[in-house]
Amino acid sequence: MTTLNYLEFPAGTLEETVDFYSRAFGWEFKRYGDEYAAHEDGPCQLGLDASEHRVSAILPVIRVDSLDDARTAVVGAGGTITV
């Protein structure tokens, strides 16, 4: 079984990004300091990262039953494991 569990977005300015998603969709965010916030309602959660080490693109977190089977499937489909 595989499930999309979490999406992490880069956020240039945390305050503006939280404000946008709050106004656009009515989402509430839990703050983790000045550089990270998360919307944790529903089956897929959303993280906003405004740290200097933030991700450069959307980072999907996928829950799998077997890491070895998932690795084999990703490589078999032409993917590359980088971390």
C-alpha positions in Angstrom: 0.0 0.0 0.0 1.3 3.5 -0.9 -0.3 6.7 0.4 0.6 10.3 -0.2 1.2 11.5 3.3 2.8 14.9 3.3 3.7 17.7 0.8 6.4 20.2 1.7 6.5 23.4 -0.2 9.3 26.0 -0.3 8.0 29.3 1.0 10.0 32.4 0.3 8.2 34.4 3.0 6.4 32.2 5.5 4.0 35.0 6.6 2.8 35.7 3.0 2.6 32.0 2.1 0.5 31.1 5.2 -1.7 34.1 4.6 -2.3 33.1 1.0 -3.3 29.5 1.8 -5.4 30.7 4.8 -7.3 33.2 2.7 -7.6 31.0 -0.4 -8.7 27.8 1.3 -9.5 28.6 4.9 -6.6 26.4 6.1 -5.2 26.8 9.6 -1.5 26.4 10.2 0.5 25.3 13.3 3.7 27.3 13.5 7.1 25.7 14.3 9.2 28.7 14.8 9.7 31.5 12.3 10.6 29.3 9.4 8.1 26.4 9.3 4.4 25.9 9.4 2.1 23.0 8.8 -1.5 22.4 7.8 -2.3 19.1 9.5 -6.0 18.5 8.7 -7.0 15.6 6.5 -5.2 12.6 5.1 -2.4 14.6 3.4 -0.7 17.3 5.4 1.1 20.4 4.0 4.4 21.8 5.3 5.7 25.3 4.4 9.5 25.7 4.7 11.0 29.2 4.7 14.3 28.3 6.2 17.6 29.1 4.4 17.9 25.3 3.8 14.4 24.9 2.4 13.6 22.5 -0.4 13.9 23.9 -3.9 10.7 22.2 -5.2 7.7 20.4 -3.8 8.7 17.5 -1.7 6.2 14.6 -1.6 6.4 12.2 1.3 4.9 8.8 0.4 4.0 6.2 3.0 4.8 2.6 1.9 4.5 -0.8 3.5 8.0 -1.9 2.3 10.8 0.4 1.7 12.7 -2.2 -0.2 9.8 -3.0 -2.5 9.2 0.8 -3.1 12.9 1.3 -3.9 12.7 -1.6 -6.4 9.5 -0.2 -8.0 10.9 3.4 -8.3 14.2 2.2 -9.9 12.3 -0.2 -12.1 10.1 2.6 -13.3 13.2 4.6 -14.3 13.5 6.7 -11.1 16.7 7.6 -9.4 17.2 7.4 -5.6 19.2 10.5 -4.5 18.9 10.4 -0.8 
